[in-house]
């Protein structure tokens, strides 16, 4: 018996990278999974792979920066599965390199839309369903160490990841009486397609990071998935309003 049997999870940005790994780990522990991504093709691929693992999974295309998209996908997934009692707000984008005075409006707007407004829209919609159905639930915001450890050239990313942590705390305080727990996870450097693309563009020096990280390796997205399983399970029933760092010790040193 998995920790999450009879639970239904919605994971945003689940078509690849960290989101896909989270969806896989939730499915392995028994959850049915609503796979949400702006890229319909990758969402379908992830859902198909989860189904092969023996779990119930469906794919949904939605742009989480659009309130109407979010309302529609939550309504459809709730109708398909009966309820949603786990939400992982993972969808994110990477815009790296420009100093604040050179950041374009579209970069700012896209970052805030996906990684801040998206968390708000998804959490609001799922929480409304939980409250109306008198069901407990778990919401997890995927933040970043850049939500509290600044990184020049990433103003929009850092700002929205900081917002993800604070939104988790506010939501936890408001929705605790309804049995809804809300937490954040702050990953460090993860080996994902997004990271690999930024390395190839010369935005990050992977070898330099490996030397900095006390554990001397990049993170594995499946480790974040397993942390999500724990936070969504009854084993974490008294944990809410927390932000858990998973970075191999990178932020324990001043240069992190």
N, C-alpha and C positions, 0 to 999 in steps of 0.2 A: 504494500500500500504506500503510495506516494504522499508526501506532505500536503499536496494540493489537489487531491482527488475531490471531484465535484465542485472545483473552483473554475471560474471563467476569467481569463486574463485578456486584456487588450494591451498590445505593445505597439507604440508608434515608432515609425522609422525602423520597422522590423525586417525590411527587405534585405539588409546586408549589415555587416560590421557588428557593433555592439548590440544593436536591436535584434538582429537575427540570433546571436548567441543567447541573449536573454530569453527569447521565445523558445529556443531549443531546450534550455534548462528548465523553464517552467513546464514545458510539455513532458519532459522526462520525469518530472515529479508529479505528473498526473493532471495538470491543468489543461482544460480546453483553451485554445488560443485564437483570438481575433488578431490577425496580422494586418497592420495598417501601415501603408507607405504611400508616398506621392507617386512612386514608380510602380505602376500596376504589375508590370512583368516580374520584378523582383519580389513583390508581395506574393504573387502566385507561386513562384518558385519556393519561397520559404514555407508557405502553407502546404505545398505538395510534399516537401521534405518532412515536415512535422507529421503529416498524415501517415507517411511511411514508417514513422516511429511508433505508430499505433494510437496516436492521440487525435482528438477532434480539433480541426483547424480550418479556418476560412480566411480568405484574403479580401481586403477592402482597400480601394484607392481613396485617399483623402489628403488634402493639403491642410495640415493642422493650423496654418496661419489664417485660415478662413473659418469664421464661426459657423457659417451655414454648412460647410463640409463636415465639420466636427459634429454638429447636431445630427446631421443625416447619418453619419457612420455609426454613431453611438446608438441611435434609434434602430438602425438596421441590424447591428450586431446583437443588440438586446433582444430583438425579435427572433433572430436566428438561434441564439443560445439560451434565451430565457432571462438572463441577467448578466451583468458584468460586476464582479466583486474584487478584481485586481486590475489596476491601471498602472502601466509603466510609461511615463512620459520620457521617451528616449529621443525622439526626432531631433536632429541637429544638422547644422551646416558649418563649414569651416571657411572663414574669410580671414586670411593672414597676410600681414606685410605692411599695410599702410599705417602711418602715424595718424593720430587723431585728427590733425588739421587737414589730412588728405583723404579721410574716409568719405566715400560717396554716399549720398542719401539712399541709393538702392541697396547698398551693402548693409547699412544700418537698419533699414526697414525690413529687409529679408531676415536678418539675424534676430531682431526683436520679434518679428512675426512668428517665426518657427519656434524659437527657443524660450520665448517669454509668453507671448500671447497664446501660443499653442498649448503650453502647460495650463494656462488659465482656462482656455476654452474646453480642453479635454477633461480637466479635473472638475470643472463646474458641471459639465454634462453628466459625467459618471456619478458624481456625488449626489446630484439631484435624483438620479435613479435609485441609488442606495437608500437615501433618506425616505423617498416615497415608498419604497418596498420594505422599509424597516430592516435592512440587511447591514451587517458589519462589512467592512471592506478595508483594502490596503491600497494606497496610492504611493508610488515611488517616482521621484523626480531624478533623472540622471543629470547631475550637475557636472562639475569638474573641479580639479584642484585650482583651476584658473578662476573659480568663483571666489577664492580668498587669497590666491597667490598670483600677483599681477604678472602679465606677460606683454611687454611692449609690442606694438603692432597688432594687438588683438583686442582693442577696446570693446567692440560690439560683442565679441565672444565672452570676454571676461564679465562684462556688465550683465549679460543675460544669464550666465551661469551663477553669478552672485544672486540674481533675482530668483533663480530656481531654488536656492537654499532658503531664502527668506519666505518665499511663497509656501514652501513645505511647512515652515514653522507656524505661519499664520493659519494655514488650513488645518494643521494638527490641533491648534488651540480651538478653532471654531467647530471642527467636526468631531472632536473627541467624544462629546456627549452622545453622538449618534453611533459610536462604535467604529468610526472610520479613522484608521491610522494613516498618517502621512509622513514619509521620511524622504531624505535625499541621499544620493550616493555621489561621491566626488572621486571619479577615477583619475589616475595619473596618465602617463603615456601608454597608450594601448596599441597593439599591433593590429591595425584595421586597414581596410582599403583607403579610407580617408587619410590616415597617417602616411601610408605608403605613397599616395599621390602627392602629399605636401613635401615629403622627403625628395621625391623625384623632381619636384619643381625647385628644389634648393632652399625651401623655407625652413627646414629643420635639419640638423646634423645628428643622425641617429647614433653614430658612434659616440659622439660627445654626451648624449643623454645616457647611453649605457654606462659610461664612466661615472656619471653623476648619481645614478640611482643606486642606493645602498645594496639592493638585492641583485644588481648588475644584470637586469633583464627588463624587457618591456612587459607590460601586462598582457594577459590572455583574456579576451572578452568573455570567455566562458566563466572566468572567475567572477566577473560582475554578475553574470547570470545566476551563479550559485548564491551570491549574496542577495540577489532579488528573491530567490526562492525562500531563503531564510526570512527576510523581512516580510514577505507576503504570508508566511505560515504562522500557525498558532505558537510556534516556538518563540516568536518575536511579539507576542500579544501585549507586552507592556512597553514596547518601544515605539514612540511616536515623537515627531518634532526633532528627530536626530538627523545629523549629516555624518555619514560614515565614509572616511577616506580610504581608498584602496589604490595606493600609488607606489608600492615597493619601498616606501620610506623617503621618496623624493623630497617631500615638503618638510622633512625633519632637519634639513640642512639649509643654511641661509641662502645659498645660490639656487635653491629649487624654485 
